[in-house]
Amino acid sequence: MSWNSHADSLPFPKFQVWLDLPQRVDFVDETPALEDEYAGPTTRLRRQSTRLPIPPNESDLECTPAENFDKWVRSQSAAENPPRTPMTPGIAVDSPWPVRTAQDARLIAHFVEKVAHYFDFCDPNRHFALVVPQRARKNSTLAYAVLALSARHLSRTEDFDPLVADYHYQKCCEQLIPALADNAAVTNDCLLAATVILRFLEEIDVPITGEDQENHLVGTQAIVRAQGQQYDQVKMPSDLRESAKWAAFRQDLYMALTKHRPMQLNRIIQPFVDMDEGDWANRAVLLCGDALQFAFRELPNRIDAYQLLKHVNEDWRRERPTSFDPIFSETSDPTRFPIINFLADWHVMGHMYNYLAHLLLVVYDPTIPRMGLSYTEANERANDEAKYTVRVMAGIAISNPRSPAAMLVAAMAIAMCGDRFHTPTEQVALFRILKETEEIHGWPTDLAQRRLRKAWQCDWGLKSA
């Protein structure tokens, strides 16, 4: 008897299509597997401890499809030899390292070779490229953060499946969120690094989500403050923590500039002592943060504060090491952006943040008169100086392709003052920087592109840029 012989007696439409089934049908109860899919890491580990050793099964182990028998062997070894001290939250034994798929190996290589540049540009020791992957071997939260950001960056710049990033991001958040509630875990350097990495992912996700939710920015700020209260007054902070704090500071600076608001992490950095080249670059970043605070916060004695900030910004240019000098410059052609080459990332970015601070002080100059002929003359001088600064920043970014973060800072300057340019040739050149910043580096500039096209009232098409 076929299954559809009772179709006339059941309330199905006459055009219902019925499929014939094979002679044998096996029913499988997948309840335990489904429970594991929805259970958190702690629940899953607790449930596994009551099971007898069985051959590896993906539903029983928190792992990627390729992590099967070897992962099961390690889990049994861990059960037979439990750790003598409690597991530190955020440091899990189920790290996806060493990777066992070509895809994950590609993600690690992409992070080290490409993505880490956006964190290490003021760090001669390259902590995100060299230290973070090593720490990720023993910290699954950090490992999944690395994989998630690398996959998202690839999906934004190449033909790469965006669902890969979503998978690793979800795995990371499953461990990160519970860890943030633990006071001991918050002092873990790897947790801060993972949150900073996820914040960068959140920034480049804006075209997907529609707006910047700032969830991981708030988390980063909370961790930095907690670590400062509990550790920085007791012992010297680790190099990785300091590198992650600087990355968090720059992320806060970018968001404050985008939203026209004061920073939340201003002056959380310790004073500089025995400055090396990385410190000189970071000092330029810090002074840029001071200029931004001046621009978006009400201050008493505003003119005095402005004069002081202008003075210390000029001091940086005079007192920096001679190693920060360009190795080549060509500024004689007024029809193109200047060519200014530097030797290292931190030289490039030190100058970029110094110029960005200068641009903020030019735009928010309180000494410009409010009216009259003096206002017109002073405003024209400020406008010319702002355009000159943007041209220099654009030239540095284009001249130093090995420092991709320079394009991001140049895009920030163009978004600030691009509307001051009225020559179509310059507009097209600035617009091209915004487009390349998004297409090559994955950094969202679509909003700035649309606003500038509207401000310019341009009639040239996108393809011409």
PEBEL-V501982 format. One line per field, one symbol per residue. ss: DSSP state (h for helix, s for strand, l for the rest). psi: psi as a letter, one per 30 degrees, with the letter a starting at -180 (. if undefined). burial: + if it has 9 or more other ideal C-beta (glycine too) atoms within 8 Angstrom, else -. A space follows every 10 residues. Layout:
# PEBEL-V501982
ss = ???
psi = ???
burial = ???
This chain:
# PEBEL-V501982
ss = llhhhhhhhl llllllllll llllllllll hhhhhhhhll hhhhhhhhll llllllllll llllllllhh hhhhhhhhhh llllllllll llllllllll lhhhhhhhhh hhhhhlhhhh llllllhhhh lhhhhhlllh hhhhhhhhhh hhhhhhhlll lhhhhhhhhh hhhhhhhhhh llhhhhllhh hhhhhhhhhh hhhhlhhhhl llllhhhhhh hhhhhhhhhh llllllllhh hhhhhhhhhh hhhhhhhhhl llllllllll llllllhhhh hhhhhhhhhh hhhhhhllll lhhhhhhhhh hhhhhhhhhl lhhhlllsss llllllllss slllhhhhhh hhhhhhhhhh hhhlllllll lhhhhhhhhh hhhhhhhhhh hhhhhhhhhl llllhhhhhh hhhhhhhhhh lllhhhhhhh hhhhhhhhhh hllllhhhhh hhhhhhllll lllll
psi = klfgfgeffl hllfgkkkkk llekkkkkjg eeeeeeefkl eeeeeeefff llkllkkfff kjllefjcee eeeeeeeeef ilkflkkkkf jlfhkgkklg leeeeeeeee eefeefefeg fgjffheeee eeeeefegje eeeeeeeeee eeeefffaik jffeeeeeee eeeeeeeeef fkeeefgkee eeeeeeefee eeeffefefe ljfgefeeee eeeeeeeeef effelkllee eeeeeeeeee eeeeeeeegh lllfgkhfkl lkkikaeeee eeeeeeeeee eeeeegkkkl heeeeeeeee efeeeeeefl lfffkkfkkj gfjfflkljj klelefeefe eeeeeeeeee eeehjffklf laeeeeeeee eeeeeeeeee eeeeeeeefi ffiffeeeee eeeeeegfff kfkeeeeeee eeeeeeeeee fgkkgeeeee eeeeefhkgk leff.
burial = ------+--- ---------- ---------- ----++---- +--+--++-- -----+--++ +-+---++-- ++-+++-+-- --------++ ++-+++--+- ---++-++-+ ++-+++++++ +++-++++++ +++-+++-++ ++++++++++ +++++-+--- -+-++--++- ++++++-+++ -+--++++++ ++++++++++ ++++++---- -+---++-++ ++++++++-- +-----+--+ ++++++++++ ++++++++-- -++-++-+-- ------++++ ++++++++++ ++++++---- -+--++--++ -++--+---- ---+------ ------++++ ++-+++++++ ++++++++++ +++++--+-- ----+--++- -++-+++-++ ++++++++++ --++++++++ ++++++++-+ +-----++++ ++++++++-+ +++++--++- +++--+---- ----+
